[in-house]
């Protein structure tokens, strides 16, 4: 199944070299209902190592039948930078579960997280309208937002439709960690329906700085998750649509979708064999997960008087991203 050989290409050399190949399962997270489902699918790291004191520029993974052929794909290898900014944080966003995705949900997600100091978004794109992607990339290039907003996409051409969504999240998290390694201090992997909610701090970075100053250090921080059921979106016109957290949300006591959400340090998570995880205080930070539920048995309706409506959500429609994108979509 994973019987490959690996070939390494070095800088300033025309001859390729055979490396030492191995593979490692990406995750052993226990979120499957049975062992059969757990062992049926998994993501893997394909690892190629070498001992030469040379700079690699490419690698190929080949099977026995590939030997002797000319058109072997070469994956480029980039030398990682060495400077990290303590205030850098990126959210990697998994492909939308519902396609086509409502434009208002994408705009709301970006606007809300920009309000809490998250400005860098790496989007695994499978189903987002090209027009909207182009507008967001244009905002990123033009530095329209003085907060150094960046929006980039990774084509997600995953060929399997029946794999558990949690396996896909594992694969994307692994990819996100490697893409941001030695570039970004913190990353989080979220779906478009998941929101990081702060109770007291004005930004995620400020909260993490408080954890650091209090010696509450970890390689990654686990967030407590609150699941909510919402109604279907009726009016899909962005400027007049109801935001997801106001679509009569109901607290779902039946937590069947409890995939963990982490804020991770890519350098530490990828460099250490034993990863230290610390759960963050739910009185300080939570992750809200929204989904459409057709059969809700035991629910609690959310009102404005309780704390389930995310702080800062009242500012979304006045945010710079929201105003710019909804103004464009109204024409």
Phi, psi and omega in degrees: 000308180245037181274088180244166161242157178238143180241132181248140178244129184253157180298136176066020178229137179271338181274137176266163183229147177278127179262180176266117187259142170205165176229151182223135177297138184292317186215152173237024182300135184264084178236006180269151183284337179210161184293329180298316180294324182295320184272345183291321182232146173195160172258154184224146165276132169259118189244132177234119182245162180207163182248349183292147178272070182223164181263115179283145177239348181195161179213146176232143173247123187232154174260176180301321182288343180281340185299134180091351178273159184267320189272062177269125179298137177247121177272127182288148179241126181253138174284127186281144175292166186243006185249124181243138177260124183302337184261010182271131178215137180234140171254124173263128189249125181286161180302149179298137180284329178253124181237138356289152182280141177290130181302322182298327181290323176293314181296318180297315181301310182294318182297315182297311184288333174294328179293334179256025169088011177261114188246348184251124182232126175247112191253124175273104197265120172208085178123003178271138182300137181300325181297316181292318176302317181295319180296319181292320178294327178294319176299320180295317181291320185279356182052041180301320178268126182291356180274013180062046179296131175230141179221115178227157184236152172238120178300129182251087182261051182290125191277355186247126184264343187260002182285141178307136183300332180290329174294318178298318178298319178299316182295317180293320178298318178298316179296317180298317179300318181287323179293332183257358182304128180063013176244319186237141181285317183228147172223154171224144178250118183230158167270169179295345181257015180241135185232135172276124187242124178259139180266330183229322184283158179269345178209155178296321181297321178297320178296314179296326177295322177294321176298318181294315181292336178270008180064023177267064187271147178204163175281330174207154182243131181265135181261141170287140186245135173249120179268139180231147171258138179231168177278160174297147176284125182268302180269111185269001178287122191304316186294333184246006184283153175279133180293152189301324182282356178246011179272060181046058182294145177231137181286125183266110181282342181270087186278091179255356185238055192262056175289131184291145175244130183238151161254113190244154171260107185306316183299314183290318183296322182274343184264343186250146177278329177248109183269125179269120181248133177238133178280130180280150183295126182292344175284349181252323185207143177220166169244125176263130180242122182253141176209158177270124183244128178269333183230090182258117184267304183240101185228162176231120182292140181269132177241167181292345183279343178258179190267015185279340175281122185301136173299145183082351183294335178291345181265357186300312186290348177256003181287158184295320180295313183298313182296318182292315185285322179287330176296319179294322184283347182275351181268000000 
